[in-house]
Amino acid sequence: MLDRSDEHSDEWLVQHALRGDNQAFEALYLRYFKFVCTLIFNVVHDTTCVEDLAQESFVKVHAKLASLRNGEAFKTWLGRIAMNTARDHLRSVKRKPLCTNEGWEESCVVTFEEQIQQELLFYQVVHVVLQRLIGGQRDCFVLHLQGNSPAEISQRLGLTPGTVRTYISKSYIVFREEYLRLRNVCDDESKETDRW
């Protein structure tokens, strides 16, 4: 049983996960879920499928874990699997990636104005979500956005790890609802502007 999984190296967690320790794999999942979501979003630019693709990536990682030769390279290996999963998704829906993490490409179709609009939408959503969340949920959401792990948040706020994970999960559900709502409002406004 893991007591302080945040203190274990990736290699240690990989070795224990290979021996059937589900808590070790869960620790890797919690450690890198946000990292995987960020990589995937940078390819698909569609928040509605990011979490599903991240879950799919971790399922592939779990199935292929025995093929990883060096546990210290887990993050890099995981990143490759996540990027390939995102690209496979785009191929399946017949879309080209908006951008990749390998640098600028001529096929990148996101204009500077669109990038600014996406960032403004993100900050608008965060603002609305912060107003909707209460107490501990808001604190957990902010600390998680700042890159803190659930274990760090738990220690910092004096909450149980389970409570922290629940608060984070609920706050991202609110985030997704607000993102989709505001994105639809922005789409409707731009359609209205295009008519004139």
KAVEN-V416846 format. One record per residue. NEAR is the number of other C-alpha atoms within 12 Angstrom. Layout:
{{NEAR} {NEAR}}
This chain:
{{15} {19} {12} {18} {29} {28} {18} {22} {21} {31} {24} {25} {35} {37} {27} {26} {29} {24} {15} {17} {20} {20} {24} {31} {34} {27} {32} {38} {34} {34} {31} {32} {33} {30} {31} {37} {35} {27} {37} {42} {32} {28} {36} {39} {30} {27} {28} {23} {23} {32} {29} {22} {33} {36} {26} {28} {36} {36} {20} {22} {34} {28} {16} {19} {30} {19} {17} {24} {15} {18} {25} {18} {19} {32} {28} {20} {27} {38} {28} {25} {31} {40} {35} {28} {34} {41} {31} {22} {28} {26} {15} {13} {13} {11} {20} {23} {33} {27} {28} {28} {23} {13} {12} {14} {14} {13} {14} {23} {20} {23} {14} {11} {11} {17} {18} {13} {19} {23} {17} {18} {25} {24} {19} {23} {29} {27} {21} {22} {29} {25} {20} {21} {25} {17} {15} {27} {32} {30} {28} {40} {37} {30} {25} {31} {24} {14} {20} {26} {32} {41} {30} {26} {32} {28} {19} {19} {23} {17} {21} {19} {26} {17} {21} {33} {25} {20} {30} {33} {24} {23} {34} {31} {23} {27} {35} {25} {21} {29} {30} {22} {21} {26} {26} {15} {17} {21} {18} {14} {14} {15} {12} {11} {10} {9} {8} {7}}
